Amino acid sequence: MKRLKFLIAAVFLGLTLPTQAQFADDDEITVTNEEGEEEVIELPEGMTSNVDSLLELYHTKNYLTPDGDCELPDVNPVFETSEYKARLNRLPTVMEMPYNDVVQKVIDRYSGQLRRTVSIMLGAQNFYMPIFEQALETYNIPLELKYLPVIESSLNPNAVSRVGATGLWQFMLTTGKQYGLEVNSLVDERRDPIKASYAAAHYLSDLYKIFGDWNLVIAAYNCGPENINKAIHRAGDQHDYWKIYPYLPRETRGYVPAFIAANYIMNYYCEHNICPMITNLPSNTDTIMLNRDVHFEQIAQVLGMDISQIRELNPQYRRDIVNGNTKPSVLKLPTSYVGSFIDKQEEIFNYNVDQLLSKRTEVEVVEPQPTYTRSRSTSRSSKASKRSKRRGSSGKSVTVRKGDTLSQIAKRNHTTVAKLRKLNGIKGNNINAGKKLKVK
């Protein structure tokens, strides 16, 4: 079913269908080290996700289209090693972009079986790169680090790794909270492109204060500073990524090469006959501060919007609920809908509220009813009781418990409040704990 779903989406978008290799769970590359031994290196998870996860995104479906004028052949050319080295050297970066066999293997992966993913990312970068660049500039960080989300999430804001890292920048829960990202049952700001980008820039800045080397910084971003410190120690206090490389976790060994390859492919895609998707940027957006809860369905129905568009603009809300009751919360909408929301907000808040926001504030605890087992002895007892009542029994009394009301006492004893008042001469509803009341 998943394969069929992808095929339909690909045909709809006019994409050339990828090879079967793109559907394989291929998350490793094999290289030969200097000793002639084969070495298996894990790829970052952003390089192992299937292209159909990107095709399902709202902005891919609505704002990206194939370039009908692109006549590049769907063939990946092979170049001399010297050409790859020269291209990497020409990149306008502060960080070094060295070449080696591992980098080459990752470039081959991007330009080969991941070329459709690259085509989509080249279109999607128009949504996200301005956000990344502004956040990195704020913390005075090299702008080439804007390609970290390419290897982390394939520019998918809804990406979740097998260990729970979430969003474009793949924040783990603890690190996200440490850098000010709110995460609870209703909100996950790791999915918010703007807030997560500034949190990531802040984190990268802090890592640079520790290591003073950008390659070590991005390695630490992947596996944590503790693992980098261990590798430095095992390598004899070496502070060069390529010197501590053998002592790193397998995925981190592929992480910096993947970052170098991402910088390469996002700049030299045309040389590999990859056509970017054409981007039709969405309309301008504006924000509204809400101090009441509202469900996306309420907004969509009253304003006539596609609920998927609301989700795309507000990815931090995990259950389609803006939790304005908890604290003033932001809702982002296309500018053309903001006026309508303000004019119709009472209608929006009241629409189907009992079904969509049915969070009870108070409930009544119902007392369990006694269960009787009818037997000969109970039958005889019941008959004796009836005879006793006929002989003039004085009736039944109960003691008022703390917190009891006439309504509760009446219900427990299968009578009415009116009868209780009459039997006990009570006016009003006041009764005192410890007092005996006739109930029959």
C-alpha positions in Angstrom: 0.0 0.0 0.0 2.8 2.4 0.9 4.5 1.6 -2.5 1.3 2.3 -4.4 0.7 5.5 -2.5 4.2 6.7 -3.5 3.6 5.8 -7.1 0.4 7.8 -7.3 2.1 10.8 -5.7 5.1 10.6 -8.0 2.9 10.4 -11.1 0.8 13.4 -9.8 4.0 15.5 -9.4 5.4 14.3 -12.7 8.5 12.8 -11.2 10.5 10.1 -12.9 10.1 7.0 -10.7 13.1 6.1 -8.6 14.8 2.8 -8.7 13.9 0.0 -6.3 17.1 0.8 -4.4 15.4 4.0 -3.1 12.9 1.9 -1.3 15.6 -0.3 0.4 16.4 0.1 4.0 20.0 1.1 3.0 21.5 3.0 5.9 25.2 2.1 5.6 28.1 2.6 3.3 31.2 0.5 3.0 34.7 2.0 2.4 38.2 0.5 2.4 40.6 2.0 4.9 44.3 2.7 4.6 45.1 -0.9 5.7 43.0 -2.3 2.9 40.2 -3.4 5.3 36.5 -2.8 4.7 34.8 -0.5 7.1 31.1 -0.1 7.5 29.8 3.4 8.3 26.3 4.3 9.3 24.6 7.2 7.4 22.6 9.9 9.3 18.9 9.1 9.4 18.1 12.0 7.2 19.8 10.2 4.4 17.8 6.9 4.9 14.2 8.2 4.8 12.2 7.4 1.7 11.3 10.1 -0.8 7.6 9.4 -0.3 7.7 11.0 3.2 8.7 14.3 1.6 6.0 13.9 -1.1 3.3 13.7 1.6 4.2 17.1 3.1 1.6 19.8 2.5 4.1 22.3 1.0 5.4 19.6 -1.4 1.9 18.9 -2.7 0.8 22.5 -2.9 3.9 24.7 -3.5 6.4 22.5 -5.4 6.1 21.4 -9.0 8.5 19.7 -11.4 10.4 22.0 -13.8 8.8 21.2 -17.2 11.6 23.2 -19.0 14.4 21.1 -17.4 15.8 18.8 -20.1 18.7 17.4 -18.2 19.2 13.6 -18.8 18.4 11.4 -15.8 22.0 10.2 -15.8 24.5 10.7 -13.0 27.9 11.5 -14.6 31.2 10.4 -13.0 34.1 12.9 -12.7 37.8 12.6 -11.9 38.8 12.8 -8.2 40.6 16.1 -9.0 37.3 17.7 -10.1 35.5 16.8 -6.8 38.4 18.2 -4.9 38.4 21.4 -6.9 34.6 21.9 -6.5 34.8 21.4 -2.7 37.7 23.9 -2.5 35.7 26.5 -4.4 32.8 26.5 -1.9 32.6 29.9 -0.1 32.9 28.4 3.4 34.8 29.1 6.6 34.8 25.4 7.4 37.2 23.2 5.6 35.6 20.8 3.1 38.3 18.1 2.5 37.9 15.2 0.2 38.3 11.5 0.9 36.8 8.2 0.0 34.1 8.5 2.6 33.0 11.9 1.3 33.0 10.5 -2.2 30.7 7.6 -1.2 28.2 10.0 0.3 28.3 12.3 -2.7 27.6 9.2 -4.9 24.6 8.4 -2.6 23.1 11.9 -3.0 23.8 12.1 -6.7 22.6 8.6 -7.4 19.8 6.9 -5.5 18.9 10.0 -3.5 18.7 12.3 -6.5 14.9 12.6 -6.3 15.1 13.6 -2.6 17.7 16.2 -3.6 15.4 17.6 -6.2 12.6 18.0 -3.6 15.1 19.5 -1.0 16.3 22.0 -3.5 12.7 23.3 -3.9 11.9 23.1 -0.2 15.1 25.0 0.8 13.3 28.2 -0.4 11.0 27.8 2.6 13.6 27.2 5.2 17.1 28.5 4.3 16.2 32.2 5.0 15.1 31.1 8.6 18.3 29.0 9.1 20.5 31.8 7.8 19.0 34.4 10.0 19.3 32.2 13.1 22.9 31.4 12.4 23.8 35.0 11.7 22.3 36.0 15.1 24.8 33.7 16.8 27.7 34.5 14.4 27.9 31.0 13.1 29.2 30.0 9.6 26.3 29.9 7.2 27.3 26.6 5.6 25.8 25.0 8.8 22.4 25.7 7.2 22.9 22.4 5.5 22.9 20.4 8.8 19.1 19.9 8.5 19.6 18.4 5.1 21.5 15.4 6.6 19.4 15.5 9.9 15.9 15.5 8.5 15.9 15.9 4.6 14.2 19.2 5.3 11.2 17.5 6.8 9.8 19.4 9.8 7.8 16.4 10.9 10.7 14.0 10.9 11.1 11.8 14.0 14.1 9.5 14.4 14.0 6.0 15.8 15.3 7.4 19.1 12.8 10.2 19.2 14.8 13.1 17.8 12.3 15.5 16.3 11.9 18.3 13.7 14.2 19.8 11.1 17.1 20.0 13.5 16.4 16.6 15.1 16.4 17.8 18.8 16.3 15.2 21.5 13.7 16.0 24.2 16.3 16.9 26.9 18.4 19.1 24.7 15.4 20.8 23.2 14.1 21.7 26.7 17.5 22.8 27.7 17.5 25.4 24.9 14.0 26.7 25.6 11.8 24.5 23.4 8.5 23.7 25.1 7.4 20.1 24.9 4.3 18.6 26.5 1.3 16.6 25.5 -0.1 19.4 23.3 2.9 21.3 22.1 6.3 20.3 20.6 8.3 23.3 19.6 11.0 21.1 18.2 8.7 21.0 15.1 8.6 24.8 14.9 11.1 25.8 12.2 11.8 29.3 13.6 12.1 28.4 17.3 14.0 25.2 16.6 16.5 27.1 14.3 17.3 29.6 17.0 17.7 26.9 19.6 20.0 24.9 17.2 22.1 28.0 16.5 22.4 28.7 20.3 23.4 25.0 20.9 26.0 25.1 18.1 27.4 28.4 19.5 27.8 26.7 23.0 29.5 23.7 21.4 32.0 25.9 19.7 32.9 27.5 23.0 33.8 24.0 24.2 35.7 22.6 21.2 36.8 25.6 19.1 36.6 23.6 15.9 33.5 23.4 13.7 34.0 19.8 12.6 34.1 18.7 16.2 31.1 20.9 16.9 28.9 19.2 14.3 30.2 15.8 15.4 29.2 16.7 19.0 25.8 17.8 17.6 25.4 14.3 16.4 26.6 12.2 19.3 26.9 14.6 22.2 30.0 16.4 23.6 30.7 13.5 26.1 31.4 11.1 23.2 33.7 13.6 21.5 35.7 14.2 24.7 36.1 10.4 25.1 37.3 10.1 21.5 39.8 13.0 22.0 41.1 11.3 25.1 41.5 7.9 23.4 43.3 9.6 20.5 45.9 11.0 22.8 44.4 14.5 23.3 44.0 15.1 19.5 41.5 17.8 18.6 41.3 17.1 14.9 38.1 15.3 13.7 40.0 13.1 11.3 42.5 12.1 14.0 39.7 11.1 16.5 37.7 9.5 13.7 38.5 5.8 14.5 37.2 6.4 18.1 33.9 7.8 17.2 30.5 6.0 17.0 29.8 4.6 13.6 27.1 7.1 12.7 29.3 10.0 13.8 32.1 8.7 11.5 29.7 9.3 8.6 28.3 12.5 9.9 31.0 15.1 8.9 31.5 13.4 5.5 27.7 13.6 5.0 27.7 17.3 5.9 30.5 17.9 3.4 28.6 15.9 0.8 25.4 17.9 1.5 27.3 21.2 0.9 28.6 19.7 -2.3 25.3 18.4 -3.7 23.2 21.5 -2.7 25.7 23.6 -4.8 26.7 21.3 -7.6 23.4 19.5 -8.3 23.3 20.8 -11.9 26.6 19.1 -12.7 24.9 15.8 -11.8 21.8 16.5 -13.9 19.5 17.0 -10.9 16.6 19.4 -11.6 15.3 21.4 -8.6 11.6 21.4 -8.0 10.1 24.8 -8.8 8.9 26.6 -5.7 5.7 28.7 -5.6 6.2 30.5 -2.3 3.0 30.5 -0.2 1.1 33.7 0.6 2.4 35.9 3.4 1.5 34.9 7.0 0.7 36.7 10.2 0.3 35.6 13.8 -2.6 36.0 16.3 -2.1 35.6 20.0 -4.9 33.5 21.6 -5.8 33.2 25.3 -8.5 30.5 24.7 -8.2 27.0 23.4 -9.1 26.4 19.8 -9.1 23.3 17.7 -7.8 23.4 14.1 -11.0 21.8 12.9 -13.0 24.8 14.3 -10.8 27.2 12.3 -10.9 25.1 9.2 -14.7 24.7 9.2 -15.7 28.3 10.0 -13.0 29.9 7.7 -13.2 27.3 4.9 -9.5 26.4 5.1 -7.7 23.2 4.5 -6.8 21.8 7.9 -3.5 20.5 6.5 -2.5 24.1 5.7 -3.2 25.1 9.3 -1.1 22.1 10.5 1.7 23.1 8.1 1.8 26.6 9.5 1.6 25.5 13.1 3.6 22.3 13.3 4.3 22.7 17.0 0.7 21.7 18.1 0.7 18.0 18.4 -3.0 17.4 18.8 -4.4 20.1 16.5 -5.2 22.2 19.6 -3.8 25.7 20.3 -3.7 25.7 24.1 -4.4 29.4 24.8 -6.1 28.5 28.1 -2.7 27.5 29.5 -0.9 30.7 28.4 -1.1 33.2 25.5 -0.3 31.1 22.4 0.6 31.9 18.8 -1.6 30.9 15.8 -0.1 31.5 12.4 -2.4 32.0 9.4 -2.2 33.3 5.9 -2.6 37.0 6.0 -5.7 36.8 3.9 -7.5 34.8 6.7 -6.4 36.9 9.7 -9.2 39.5 9.3 -11.8 36.8 8.9 -10.5 35.0 12.0 -10.8 38.2 14.1 -14.3 38.9 12.8 -15.6 35.4 13.4 -13.6 34.3 16.4 -16.7 33.8 18.7 -18.2 31.6 16.0 -14.9 29.7 15.7 -14.6 29.2 19.5 -18.2 27.9 19.8 -18.1 25.6 16.7 -18.7 22.0 17.8 -16.9 22.9 21.0 -18.4 20.0 23.1 -17.0 17.4 20.7 -13.7 19.0 19.8 -12.7 20.4 23.2 -14.6 18.1 25.6 -12.4 18.4 28.7 -14.7 18.1 31.7 -13.9 20.5 34.6 -16.0 18.6 37.2 -17.6 15.2 37.6 -20.0 13.7 40.2 -18.8 10.5 41.9 -21.6 7.9 41.8 -22.0 5.7 44.9 -22.0 1.9 44.0 -25.3 0.3 44.6 -25.4 -2.8 47.0 -25.9 -6.1 45.3 -28.4 -8.6 46.8 -28.4 -12.3 46.3 -31.9 -13.7 46.7 -32.1 -17.0 48.6 -34.5 -18.9 50.7 -33.1 -17.3 53.9 -33.2 -13.8 52.5 -36.7 -14.5 51.2 -37.8 -15.6 54.7 -36.0 -12.5 56.2 -37.8 -10.3 53.7 -41.2 -11.8 54.6 -40.4 -11.4 58.4 -39.4 -7.8 57.8 -42.7 -7.1 56.0 -44.6 -8.7 58.8 -42.7 -6.6 61.3 -43.6 -3.4 59.4 -47.2 -4.5 59.3 -47.1 -4.9 63.1 -46.1 -1.2 63.4 -42.4 -1.0 62.9 -41.0 2.5 63.7 -39.4 2.7 60.2 -35.7 3.1 59.1 -33.2 5.7 60.1 -29.7 6.6 58.8 -26.9 8.7 60.2 -25.8 11.7 58.1 -22.2 11.4 56.9 -19.9 14.3 56.5 -20.5 16.0 53.1 -23.9 14.3 52.6 -26.7 16.1 50.9 -30.4 15.4 51.0 -30.2 14.4 47.3 -27.5 11.8 48.0 -29.3 10.3 51.0 -32.6 10.1 49.1 -30.8 8.4 46.2 -29.1 5.8 48.4 -32.3 4.9 50.2 -34.6 4.9 47.2 -36.8 7.8 48.3 -37.2 11.5 47.4 -36.0 14.7 49.0 -39.6 15.8 49.5 -40.3 12.7 51.6 -37.2 13.1 53.7 -38.2 16.7 54.5 -41.7 15.6 55.4 -40.5 12.7 57.6 -37.9 14.8 59.5 -39.5 18.2 59.5 -36.7 19.8 57.5 -37.1 23.1 55.7 -34.4 23.9 53.2 -31.3 21.8 52.5 -29.2 22.2 55.6 -28.4 18.9 57.5 -25.7 18.2 60.0 -23.2 15.3 60.0 -24.0 12.8 62.8 -27.7 13.6 62.8 -30.1 10.6 62.4 -32.7 11.0 59.7 -35.8 8.9 59.1 -35.9 7.6 55.6 -39.0 5.3 55.8 
